[in-house]
Amino acid sequence: MKHMLEGAVVAVTGGAAGIGRATAGAMADAGASVAIGDIHAEKAAEAAEEVGRGAVGKPLDVTDRDGFDLFLDDVEAELGPIDCLVNNAGVMMLGPIEEESREVTRAMIDVNLLGVINGTQAAMDRMKPRRRGRIVNIASQAGKAGMPGGATYCATKFGVIGFSESVRAELKGTGVSISWVLPGLVNTELAAGLPDIPLMDKLAPDDIANAVVRALAEGGSEIWVPARNQWLDAPARLLPRALRERVFEMTGADKVLAHADSGRREEYERRSSGLS
């Protein structure tokens, strides 16, 4: 892997913290030249300094397509042609859909789905003429099973998966490829206050970062973390709907988002929705 990523130019969105920060570090450790984009410009610069190895941090609002183009232009002017874009930026606000404000709904759709579309289009514009490059979209296992308490979040992640599958078909024969990563529960600020559920271990950001590095080095399309969850999901989909929902209830999967501690999430959700 290290040999294959040596000298590659990689841009990571939402790279100032959490999965993005861990991914930027893993890429740099593998020999890549890394650019960190984040809505918080100062934090992006701080993260780049921590990563070292020539990493750069730049402001990026993934909801702004023109701004995304400018970000990639700056990255290429400083580091060279981009080999990989990791669309990682995402937000998660929880609660019953009937109580969800328009601002919260719009924030999740704009960041989680529109941001991925913007980044994918901007990267393709640069990669296809060169006939090389890889795009990695961070989705979620919540994009495979709708969960109460997170309807819009789940919808955006379903959207990322469907979008990525479609783009994969469109990219055949171009030299450019796309992968999407489906993490389980990850111990980041985004997942603050989620309950501990038996059989659902919380992953470390490094676990997802290592999966992204493997996606770049080895290829592949849909990548589950942990991988075993894919083999648990597949047979469950063969069950009748009522029985599948019963299994969700028995395992506690239906409580993951619905029983989040709103007090522990309040500051994060207010900041992420743009209401503070």
C-alpha positions in Angstrom: 0.0 0.0 0.0 2.7 2.4 1.0 4.4 2.0 -2.4 1.2 2.5 -4.3 0.4 5.8 -2.4 3.9 7.2 -2.4 3.7 10.6 -4.0 0.0 10.5 -4.6 -2.0 13.8 -4.1 -5.0 13.3 -1.9 -7.6 15.8 -0.8 -9.8 15.0 2.3 -13.0 17.0 3.0 -14.0 17.6 6.6 -10.5 16.7 7.4 -10.0 18.8 10.5 -11.3 16.2 13.0 -12.7 12.7 13.4 -12.6 10.3 10.4 -11.3 13.0 8.1 -8.4 13.8 10.4 -7.5 10.2 10.9 -7.7 9.6 7.1 -5.4 12.5 6.3 -2.8 11.2 8.8 -3.0 7.7 7.4 -2.5 9.0 3.8 0.5 11.0 4.8 1.9 8.0 6.6 1.5 6.0 3.4 3.6 8.6 1.5 0.8 10.7 0.0 0.8 14.5 -0.3 -2.3 15.5 1.6 -4.6 18.5 1.5 -7.2 19.0 4.2 -10.3 20.9 3.4 -12.7 22.0 6.2 -15.4 24.6 6.8 -13.3 25.7 9.8 -10.2 27.2 8.1 -8.1 27.5 11.2 -8.8 24.0 12.3 -7.8 22.7 8.8 -4.5 24.5 9.1 -3.9 23.1 12.6 -4.7 19.6 11.5 -2.3 19.9 8.5 0.4 21.1 10.9 -0.2 18.1 13.1 -0.2 15.7 10.2 3.1 17.2 8.9 4.9 15.7 5.9 4.0 18.8 3.8 0.2 18.5 4.4 -1.7 21.7 3.7 -5.0 22.9 5.2 -7.5 25.0 3.3 -11.0 26.4 3.8 -13.7 24.5 2.1 -17.5 24.7 2.1 -18.6 21.5 0.4 -22.0 22.9 -0.3 -20.5 25.5 -2.7 -19.7 24.0 -6.0 -17.7 27.0 -7.2 -15.9 27.0 -3.9 -15.1 23.3 -4.3 -13.5 24.0 -7.7 -11.4 26.8 -6.2 -10.3 24.5 -3.4 -9.1 21.8 -5.9 -7.5 24.5 -8.1 -5.5 25.6 -5.0 -4.6 22.1 -4.1 -3.3 21.3 -7.6 -1.4 24.5 -7.8 0.4 23.7 -4.6 0.7 19.9 -4.6 0.2 18.8 -8.2 -2.6 17.0 -10.0 -5.1 15.3 -7.7 -5.0 11.5 -7.6 -7.8 11.0 -5.0 -10.6 12.9 -3.4 -12.1 11.6 -0.1 -15.6 13.0 0.3 -15.8 12.7 4.1 -17.5 15.9 5.3 -20.8 15.1 7.1 -23.1 16.1 9.8 -25.7 14.2 11.8 -28.6 15.8 13.7 -31.1 13.5 15.5 -34.7 13.5 16.6 -38.2 12.6 15.4 -38.8 13.9 11.9 -41.9 15.8 13.0 -39.7 17.9 15.3 -36.9 18.5 12.8 -36.5 22.2 11.7 -36.1 23.2 8.0 -32.6 24.5 8.8 -31.5 21.1 10.2 -33.1 19.2 7.3 -31.4 21.5 4.8 -28.0 21.3 6.5 -27.9 17.5 6.4 -29.0 17.3 2.8 -26.6 20.1 1.7 -23.5 18.8 3.5 -24.0 15.0 3.4 -25.4 14.6 -0.1 -25.0 17.8 -2.2 -21.4 18.1 -0.8 -20.6 14.6 -2.1 -22.1 15.3 -5.5 -20.2 18.6 -5.7 -16.9 17.0 -4.8 -17.4 14.0 -7.2 -18.2 16.3 -10.1 -15.3 18.6 -9.4 -12.9 15.7 -9.1 -14.2 13.9 -12.2 -13.7 17.1 -14.2 -10.0 16.9 -13.4 -9.4 13.2 -13.4 -11.2 12.0 -16.6 -9.0 14.0 -19.0 -6.0 12.4 -17.3 -7.7 8.9 -17.4 -6.7 8.3 -13.8 -7.9 9.0 -10.3 -10.1 7.6 -7.5 -13.0 9.1 -5.5 -13.9 7.7 -2.1 -17.2 8.7 -0.6 -17.8 8.1 3.1 -21.3 6.8 3.5 -22.7 4.9 6.5 -24.3 1.6 7.4 -27.3 3.9 8.2 -27.5 4.2 4.4 -28.6 0.5 4.3 -31.2 0.5 7.0 -33.5 3.3 8.0 -33.4 4.0 11.7 -35.9 5.9 13.8 -34.6 9.2 15.2 -32.4 9.8 12.1 -34.7 9.8 9.1 -33.0 12.6 7.2 -29.5 11.5 8.1 -30.3 8.0 6.9 -31.9 9.4 3.7 -28.7 11.3 2.9 -26.6 8.2 3.3 -28.9 6.1 1.2 -28.5 8.8 -1.3 -24.7 8.7 -1.2 -24.7 5.0 -1.8 -27.1 5.2 -4.7 -25.3 8.1 -6.2 -21.9 6.3 -5.9 -23.3 3.1 -7.5 -24.6 5.1 -10.4 -21.4 7.1 -10.9 -19.4 3.8 -10.8 -21.3 2.6 -13.8 -20.8 5.9 -15.6 -17.1 5.8 -15.0 -16.4 2.4 -16.6 -13.7 2.7 -19.2 -12.6 6.2 -18.2 -9.6 5.2 -16.0 -11.3 6.9 -13.0 -12.9 4.8 -10.2 -15.1 5.3 -7.2 -15.5 3.6 -3.9 -17.9 4.1 -1.0 -17.1 3.2 2.6 -19.8 2.2 5.1 -18.7 2.6 8.7 -20.6 1.3 11.7 -20.6 3.3 14.9 -17.5 5.4 15.1 -16.2 7.1 18.3 -16.3 10.7 17.0 -18.0 13.9 18.0 -20.7 13.2 15.3 -21.6 10.0 17.3 -21.5 11.7 20.7 -24.3 10.5 23.0 -25.3 7.4 21.1 -26.1 4.5 23.4 -24.0 1.5 23.9 -25.7 -1.4 22.0 -24.7 -5.0 22.5 -23.1 -6.5 19.3 -22.3 -3.0 18.0 -18.8 -2.0 19.0 -17.8 1.6 18.5 -15.0 1.8 16.0 -12.0 4.2 16.2 -11.5 6.8 13.4 -8.3 5.0 12.5 -10.3 1.9 11.6 -12.1 3.9 8.9 -9.0 5.6 7.8 -7.3 2.3 7.3 -10.2 1.1 5.2 -9.9 4.2 3.0 -6.2 3.6 2.5 -7.0 0.0 1.4 -9.7 1.3 -0.9 -7.1 3.5 -2.6 -4.4 0.9 -2.8 -6.5 -2.1 -3.6 -9.6 -0.9 -5.4 -13.0 -2.3 -4.6 -16.4 -0.6 -4.5 -18.5 -1.0 -1.4 -16.4 -1.3 1.7 -18.0 -2.2 5.1 -16.3 -1.5 8.4 -16.3 -3.8 10.2 -16.5 -6.2 7.2 -18.5 -8.8 9.1 -21.5 -6.5 9.2 -21.9 -6.9 5.4 -22.4 -10.7 5.9 -24.9 -10.0 8.7 -26.8 -7.6 6.6 -27.1 -9.8 3.5 -29.2 -12.6 5.0 -31.3 -10.1 7.0 -32.5 -8.7 3.7 -34.0 -12.0 2.8 -36.3 -11.9 5.7 -39.9 -10.6 5.5 -40.1 -7.0 6.5 -41.9 -7.7 9.8 -39.4 -10.3 10.9 -36.4 -8.1 9.9 -37.9 -5.3 12.0 -38.2 -7.7 14.9 -34.6 -8.7 14.6 -33.7 -5.0 14.7 -35.7 -4.6 17.9 -34.1 -7.7 19.5 -30.5 -6.5 18.8 -31.2 -3.0 19.8 -30.4 -1.6 16.4 -33.6 0.4 16.4 -32.4 2.4 19.4 -29.0 3.5 18.1 -30.2 6.9 16.9 -33.6 7.1 18.6 -32.1 6.9 22.1 -29.2 9.3 21.7 -28.5 11.6 24.7 -29.7 15.0 23.4 -27.8 16.8 26.2 -24.5 15.4 25.1 -25.2 16.2 21.5 -26.7 19.7 21.9 -23.6 21.8 21.3 -22.4 19.7 18.3 -25.8 19.7 16.7 -26.3 23.4 17.1 -22.9 24.2 15.6 -23.3 21.6 12.8 -26.7 22.9 11.7 -25.5 26.4 11.5 -27.8 27.6 14.3 -25.0 28.9 16.5 
